[in-house]
Amino acid sequence: MEQLKFMENGLLSLLKNVIARINNELLLFAIIAFIFIAIYPNCSFWISVIYLISALTYFLIKILDKKEVNDYLEEFSNLMKNSSWRREIINDKEVYFSNKNNFYQIEIGSIKRDFTEDFTRVYPDDSGSWLKPVYLKFQEVIVKEIPFISCDGGRIFIPLPEVSIENKVRFFQYKENSLEYKLAKIIGKFYIYKTIEEVSKKSGIKIIK
């Protein structure tokens, strides 16, 4: 009896370690299934069936979740292009609401970390730049996080551009039809440069149509 209890405790400890250390869900399912098959070899067929059904169900849910997120992002893209947005300060947070659908929100994150790159050093305050997250939310649920950069001591606020390499030369770029570029038109700060296009020109960031 004590030996059985010891084995059960050992099995529970093993499962806890496996769950804590393994991030790949499919591998986790497989390991759990093999453990149960080792314990109950006479039930290996039904354990395998349950494993396959569980794995299939899990991945169907993941696919549906991904489709749902893509649907939200597509609607965000449409609203950024076709809706006006209003700015409010809520609990010390800067939040933008779509005037067509209040469920769609843009929130400026409060966390920031130091950031410097070639395109941030072209301004008078060349050391005053940092990275902040911007959250696209639907009914307070984060759909996507997009990094933005504050430059020139906070006077300029633009999306983090993509890095590309052409002929072994590194450069920064925005895609004109991207969420980031559309988002900059709503929440961006451009100081004396007025537009994202003029800031990009000053920063040496290419705009790809």
PLY file of the C-alpha trace (Angstrom):
ply
format ascii 1.0
element vertex 209
property float x
property float y
property float z
element edge 208
property int vertex1
property int vertex2
end_header
0.00 0.00 0.00
2.78 2.41 0.94
4.67 1.45 -2.20
1.57 2.23 -4.33
1.14 5.58 -2.59
4.81 6.34 -3.17
4.41 5.52 -6.88
1.33 7.76 -7.13
3.16 10.65 -5.46
6.10 10.12 -7.77
3.81 10.14 -10.80
2.12 13.37 -9.66
5.50 14.99 -9.12
6.64 13.89 -12.57
3.50 15.29 -14.21
3.94 18.62 -12.43
7.54 18.89 -13.66
6.54 17.95 -17.20
3.74 20.53 -17.27
6.02 23.23 -15.87
8.84 22.61 -18.34
7.13 21.72 -21.63
5.65 24.50 -23.73
4.75 22.46 -26.78
1.12 21.46 -26.16
1.09 18.56 -28.60
4.20 17.05 -26.98
2.60 17.53 -23.57
-0.53 15.66 -24.70
1.60 12.83 -26.10
3.67 12.44 -22.93
0.55 12.33 -20.74
-0.99 9.71 -23.07
2.16 7.53 -22.95
2.26 7.74 -19.15
-1.34 6.51 -18.92
-0.64 3.76 -21.47
2.32 2.62 -19.33
0.10 2.54 -16.23
-2.94 1.00 -17.92
-1.62 -1.07 -20.87
-4.97 -2.89 -21.26
-6.64 0.45 -22.06
-4.02 1.64 -24.55
-6.48 1.69 -27.48
-9.02 3.93 -25.75
-6.30 6.15 -24.30
-4.93 6.63 -27.83
-8.40 7.46 -29.16
-9.01 9.99 -26.38
-5.58 11.52 -27.02
-6.25 11.93 -30.74
-9.70 13.44 -30.14
-8.30 15.83 -27.51
-5.40 16.90 -29.73
-7.70 17.45 -32.72
-10.17 19.45 -30.61
-7.38 21.57 -29.18
-5.97 22.48 -32.58
-9.42 23.23 -34.00
-9.94 25.66 -31.10
-6.52 27.23 -31.79
-7.40 27.65 -35.48
-10.76 29.23 -34.63
-9.10 31.56 -32.09
-6.58 32.65 -34.72
-9.37 33.29 -37.22
-11.24 35.35 -34.61
-8.14 37.47 -33.91
-7.64 38.03 -37.65
-11.28 39.12 -37.94
-10.78 41.69 -35.16
-7.59 42.99 -36.78
-9.33 43.31 -40.13
-12.09 45.35 -38.49
-9.48 47.49 -36.72
-7.89 48.16 -40.10
-11.25 49.17 -41.57
-12.07 51.46 -38.64
-8.66 53.11 -38.74
-9.36 54.01 -42.34
-13.07 54.84 -42.19
-13.82 55.97 -38.63
-12.91 59.00 -36.57
-11.45 58.32 -33.12
-11.79 60.24 -29.87
-9.14 60.49 -27.18
-9.95 60.09 -23.48
-7.89 59.80 -20.29
-9.24 56.93 -18.16
-7.49 56.07 -14.86
-4.37 57.92 -16.07
-4.39 55.89 -19.29
-4.57 57.41 -22.76
-7.32 55.58 -24.67
-8.80 56.15 -28.13
-12.32 54.96 -29.03
-13.73 54.39 -32.49
-16.73 56.65 -32.99
-18.33 53.96 -35.15
-17.90 51.17 -32.60
-16.86 51.93 -29.00
-15.88 48.30 -28.43
-12.76 48.91 -30.55
-10.15 50.76 -28.50
-6.51 51.81 -28.72
-4.64 52.14 -25.44
-1.19 53.66 -24.96
0.75 51.47 -22.52
2.45 52.99 -19.50
5.53 50.73 -19.49
8.54 52.12 -21.29
12.14 51.06 -21.83
15.15 52.81 -23.27
15.55 52.46 -27.01
17.92 54.01 -29.52
18.51 53.48 -33.20
19.86 55.44 -36.15
16.44 56.93 -36.87
16.04 58.22 -33.27
19.42 59.96 -33.20
18.63 62.52 -35.91
16.68 64.76 -33.49
18.02 67.45 -31.12
17.35 65.31 -28.03
19.16 62.31 -29.51
19.29 60.41 -26.21
15.65 61.00 -25.25
13.97 58.02 -26.90
12.16 55.00 -25.54
9.84 52.17 -26.56
6.22 51.91 -25.37
3.53 49.31 -26.15
0.27 50.27 -27.82
-2.63 47.86 -27.33
-5.43 47.22 -29.79
-8.37 46.14 -27.64
-11.85 44.78 -28.18
-14.04 45.19 -25.09
-10.97 45.51 -22.86
-9.41 42.33 -24.29
-5.99 42.81 -25.92
-6.10 41.67 -29.55
-2.63 42.85 -30.57
0.32 44.73 -29.08
2.21 47.12 -31.35
5.51 48.74 -30.25
5.81 52.53 -30.66
8.86 54.74 -30.24
9.00 58.11 -28.50
11.74 60.25 -30.01
13.17 63.70 -29.30
12.25 63.61 -25.62
8.67 62.50 -26.30
7.80 65.15 -28.88
7.57 62.50 -31.60
5.63 59.22 -31.25
5.81 56.76 -34.15
5.50 52.99 -34.74
8.63 50.89 -34.57
9.57 50.46 -38.25
10.47 47.17 -39.87
14.13 46.40 -40.52
15.07 45.28 -44.03
18.34 44.42 -45.73
19.03 45.10 -49.40
22.44 44.59 -51.01
23.85 44.04 -47.51
22.62 47.48 -46.46
20.24 47.71 -43.50
17.36 50.18 -43.63
14.05 50.91 -41.90
10.65 50.95 -43.56
6.89 51.31 -43.14
4.34 49.58 -45.34
1.69 52.11 -46.27
-1.16 49.63 -45.91
0.00 48.19 -42.58
-1.82 48.47 -39.26
1.18 50.29 -37.82
1.12 53.01 -40.48
-2.64 53.51 -40.18
-2.32 53.59 -36.39
0.30 56.34 -36.62
-2.25 58.54 -38.43
-4.53 58.29 -35.36
-2.24 58.38 -32.31
1.10 59.54 -33.73
2.85 62.73 -32.62
4.96 64.51 -35.23
5.94 67.83 -33.59
7.06 70.40 -36.19
7.07 67.77 -38.93
3.25 67.58 -38.93
2.82 64.15 -40.61
4.16 60.61 -40.46
5.50 61.12 -43.98
7.62 64.13 -42.94
8.87 62.37 -39.79
9.81 59.34 -41.92
11.73 61.57 -44.32
13.60 63.21 -41.41
14.30 59.82 -39.81
15.42 58.14 -43.03
12.56 55.62 -42.88
11.31 54.40 -46.26
7.57 54.21 -46.96
6.69 51.23 -49.15
3.41 51.46 -51.09
0 1
1 2
2 3
3 4
4 5
5 6
6 7
7 8
8 9
9 10
10 11
11 12
12 13
13 14
14 15
15 16
16 17
17 18
18 19
19 20
20 21
21 22
22 23
23 24
24 25
25 26
26 27
27 28
28 29
29 30
30 31
31 32
32 33
33 34
34 35
35 36
36 37
37 38
38 39
39 40
40 41
41 42
42 43
43 44
44 45
45 46
46 47
47 48
48 49
49 50
50 51
51 52
52 53
53 54
54 55
55 56
56 57
57 58
58 59
59 60
60 61
61 62
62 63
63 64
64 65
65 66
66 67
67 68
68 69
69 70
70 71
71 72
72 73
73 74
74 75
75 76
76 77
77 78
78 79
79 80
80 81
81 82
82 83
83 84
84 85
85 86
86 87
87 88
88 89
89 90
90 91
91 92
92 93
93 94
94 95
95 96
96 97
97 98
98 99
99 100
100 101
101 102
102 103
103 104
104 105
105 106
106 107
107 108
108 109
109 110
110 111
111 112
112 113
113 114
114 115
115 116
116 117
117 118
118 119
119 120
120 121
121 122
122 123
123 124
124 125
125 126
126 127
127 128
128 129
129 130
130 131
131 132
132 133
133 134
134 135
135 136
136 137
137 138
138 139
139 140
140 141
141 142
142 143
143 144
144 145
145 146
146 147
147 148
148 149
149 150
150 151
151 152
152 153
153 154
154 155
155 156
156 157
157 158
158 159
159 160
160 161
161 162
162 163
163 164
164 165
165 166
166 167
167 168
168 169
169 170
170 171
171 172
172 173
173 174
174 175
175 176
176 177
177 178
178 179
179 180
180 181
181 182
182 183
183 184
184 185
185 186
186 187
187 188
188 189
189 190
190 191
191 192
192 193
193 194
194 195
195 196
196 197
197 198
198 199
199 200
200 201
201 202
202 203
203 204
204 205
205 206
206 207
207 208
